[in-house]
Amino acid sequence: MFGGFLGAGILKKAADKGLVDIRVHDLREQAEGKHRQVDDRPFGGGEGMVLMPGPVCKAVEAVRETAETPVVLLSPLGRMFTVDMAQAWAGCRQVILICGRYEGVDERVGLHLATVEVSIGDYVLTGGEPADMVVIDAVARFVPGVVGKAGSVAHDSFAEGLLDCPHYTRPRVFRGHGVPEVLLSGDHARIERWRRRQALAKTLALRPDLLIGDRPLSAEDRVLLDEIRKERKES
């Protein structure tokens, strides 16, 4: 499953340049017995199979370089994955991702091996591979040199605690819908103010919870938000 994902696009270019080194390890390599079993039925009965702690722990211990290496268990039970996590892990020499499957992973892995349990959303997947890919891609974008223009990462949605502003390209008019005139003005100060205002407006409309968090808003942001709220009341 990881072959196509890692074998094309920005991640492949980053790996070819030596900017990232992404390795996939098969749990069966650390399993015992004739069939290299990595899962078993849950104690107490119930549906599905559970990944055994032995192969998971051995696999992590075989590749973990230091005690400080983050060991991330991907699970719908975990904390929500955020841009702050991605940025922090991009600065680590090594990050280990444990890919869950079946009914889940033995609870002792989360309690005694993983340093953090992370979810990419409030839903359940057939396997943890897509979740791993999401984390890999999000983390890699913060590694210097992976994305051509560092500014595009700095201004992405969530990077500054807000959703991104709208973007437009040619043609100037498409099916009767034109580009906002301010973007054609050449006045960079006005353009930046418009973009910030639009980002605040989108965040207020779609993700107001982001405006309640710990990220401080500037005095200018507060002025813009007041303008946006006033316009909404008047409309």
N, C-alpha and C positions, 0 to 999 in steps of 0.2 A: 504493500500500500504506500510505503514511503518513497519507493523508487521514482515514480513520476513526479511526486511533490518536490523532492530534493534534486531531481535531474533536469530542471528547467527554470527559466526565469531568473529573478534577482538572487534567489538563494544559491542557485548553481554558480552564477557569476561570482558571488561572494566567497563561495567555497573554493573556486578555481583561483581566486586571488589570495587565498589563505586568511581571509578576514573572519571566517567562521569554520568550525570543524564539527559537523553534525554526524553522530554515529548511532546506528540502530543495533540493539543487542537482543537476541532471541532468548527468552527465558528458558527455553528447552535446553539450551547449552548448559544451564546450571541445574537441570533436573536429574533425578536419579531413576533407576529402574529401566526395564526393557523398553517401556513406551514413553520414557521421558515425560512423565505426567507432571503438569503444572497446576491442575485444578482438581477439586474434589467436592463431594456433596457437603452441604452445610450441616453442622451439628444442630440438633433440635428439629431437623426436617425443614421442608420448604422447597420452593421452586428454584431451579437453576443450579449453577455450579459457582464455586468461589475459588479465586486464585490462592494457592497455598503460600504461606509466608516464606518457606524455605527457599524456593527458587528465586523469589523476588529479592530477598535479603542477600543471597549469594551473588546475584547479578549486580546489585548496587555496590556491594563490598569489593567486587572484582574490578570495578572501574573508578570508584570514588578516590580522588587524589588526596583530599584533605578533609579533616573533620568539619571545616567551614563550608564545604560545598553544599549549596542548597539541594535538598532532595524533595522534589515536588510530586505529590500524588494527585493525579487528575481524577476527580470524583464529583458527582452531582451533590455530594454532601459538603463540599469544601467552601471556603471563602470565595467570593466573586473575584475573578481575575481582573486586574486593573492595569492601566497604563503605568502607574507607579511601580507595580511589580515588574512589568516588562523592562522598564528603564533601569531598575535596580539590578535585575539579573543580567542585563546586557553588560554591566560592569564587572561581572564575575568571570573568573578564569574558567570555571566549569559549572554547569547546572545539569542535574540529573532529573529526567522526567519519567515517572512510573506510569505506564499506560494500563489503565484498568480494563477489565473485560468481564463477560458473563454477568453473574449476579453482583460481582464486586470483588474486592480484595480483602483478604483476612484482616480484621480490625487491628491486629497487632502490628501490621505494617504501618498503618496511619499513626498509631500511638507511639511506637518505639523506633521507627526507622525514618519516616518522612519528617522533614522539618516544617512542611506546610502542606495542607490539603486544599486544592484549588478547583473551582468549577468555572466553566466558561458561560454558563447560563442556566436558567431554571427549566431544564428539559433533560431527557435521558437519551443517550445515543446507543447504538448497537455495540459499539466498542469505543475505547478511549483514543484510538488513533487520530480521528479528526480533531479532537480537543488538543492533543499533543501538537498537531500541525499548526493550530491556531496560536498556541503559545510560542512555538519555535519562530513562526513568522513575525509575530508582534515583538519578540525580544530581538530578533536579528535586525530589525529596522533601526534599532537604537545603537547598534554597533557602528562606530565611525567608519565611513566609506562604503557601507552596504547600500544605502540609498544615495543616488548621485548628488542631490542637493539637500544638505542638512536642514535647510530652512523649511523644506516641505514636511519634514518630520516634526519640527518645532511648532508648526502651526496646524497640525492635524487636529481632528476632533479629539477631545479629551486631553490633549497634550498640555493645554493651559487651563484645564478644568471646564472648558466650554465645548459645545459643538462647533464644527467648522462653519465658516461663512459660505455663501453660494459662490459658485465659479461659473464663468461663461467663456466661450470661445467662438470662433467664426462658424456660421455666418452671423453678421450683425443683427439680422432679422430672420427668424425661423418660424414659418407658418403663422406669420402675423405677430409673433412675440419678439420684442426687441430686447437688447441688452440695456441695463440701467445706464443712463447718460453719464453718471458720475464716473463710471469705469472708462469712459472715452474722453474724459476731461483732461487727462494728463496732470491733474492736480493730485500729487501723491499723498499729501496730508489729508485731503478730503476723501480720497479712496481708502486710506487706512482707517479713518474714522467710520466710514460707511461699512467697511468689512467688519470692524469690531461691533458696530451696532447690529448688523445682521446676525453675527454669531450670538450675541446676547439675546436677540429676539427669537432665534431658533431654539436656543437653550431654554428660554423661558416658556416657549410654546410646547416643546417636545420633551424636555428633560429638566423641569424646574427643580428637581431634587439636587442637581449639580450646583445650583446657586445657593443651596443651604449648607453646603459642606464647609470644610476648614479653609478652603482656598480664599484668601482675601481679595476683595474687589477694589480696584482703584477708585479714586474720587470721580474720575471721568466715567468709569463703568457705571457707577451709581447714578450719575446724571443721565446717561444714556438709558438706563433701565427705567428711570422715572419718566423719561420722555415716551418710551415704549408703552408703559403701563397707562399713561395718560391718554395716548392715542387709542388704545384698546377700549378704554372706558367711553371715549367720545364716539367710537364707531359702534 
